[in-house]
Amino acid sequence: MGFSSNREAVVGVLAATPAPAPGRSPWSDARRRFMRNRAAVVSLVILVVISLACLLGPLVLPHGFDTTDWDAMKLPPTWQNMHWWGTDESGRDLLVRCLIGGRISLMVGVLATLASVAIGIAWGATAGFVGGRTDTLLMRIVDMMYAIPYLLIAILLVTLLGREFYLVVLAITAFSWMDMARVVRGQALSLRTREFVEAARAIGVPTWRIIASHIVPNLLGIVVIYTTVTVPSVILTESVLSFLGLGIQEPMTSWGVLIHDGTNIMETAPWMLLFPAVLLSATLYCFNFIGDGLRDALDPKER
């Protein structure tokens, strides 16, 4: 149940749009099918809980993410001084640092995904709808970028540009939009011959307006599915960069940083590896199950 299998499965989704049942919109039918998928619904609830905990938890907990307690260094999970998940080597509360790290990882995932989705939609819709030499040029650029190792370039960009939060987002976005561009381009090729597009052309609607008003809105379903697939991939990339020491830097943290710290002392302080690893794994699996649920809910064959 990997991310790549999801990407292959959604390519054919939404190729046709049968008429919905009387009195119900297609999105209403999709919501009903999604709610029948227990794994997807449970994953959505867990993801919301994790997100709210990362967002609000540090505001109500008594410890700061960079506050040190020199009397409680490498303390295992305990009620002592309210260090419920223990502390790290510097006496910093692990629970708060996991929540702050989750906030950073989720923000990187969402922001980089939104940017890559915007670029991919614009690139793929233009290539697929305009066609001809424009399509050839744009997609050959994508092919050339595919030939470059993605993680290697991300490491190079982070090393050259710096390791600030927005620079990490920029480095990940630079190469994460190409899958979206290819999928959108394929859907745009099928939509360009539809009757409503031909009618818009016949009355002289400009190309850019046809793309914005007719092509892009009809790609919304597959864009939603691919977004749920891209977010965990981006989070994992950020975690790998941080694990290698090329991502978010101290005193700020992320799940990748915490896992890196935990692996260094896992024999004497296993809780430092366990908690951030469980949070990261749970988040990735939740996105994966939600993507599966959305794919099935928006599949026209199920209508």
Secondary structure, 3 states (H helix, E strand, C coil): CCHHHHHHHCCCCCCCCCCCCCCCCHHHHHHHHHHCCHHHHHHHHHHHHHHHHHHHHHHHCCCCCCCCCCCCCCCCCCCHHHCCCCECCCCCEHHHHHHHHHHHHHHHHHHHHHHHHHHHHHHHHHHHHHCHHHHHHHHHHHHHHHCCCHHHHHHHHHHHHCCCHHHHHHHHHHHHCHHHHHHHHHHHHHHCCCHHHHHHHHCCCCHHHHHHHHHCHHHHHHHHHHHHHHHHHHHHHHHHHHHCCCCCCCCCCCHHHHHHHHHHCCCCCCHHHHHHHHHHHHHHHHHHHHHHHHHHHHCHHHC
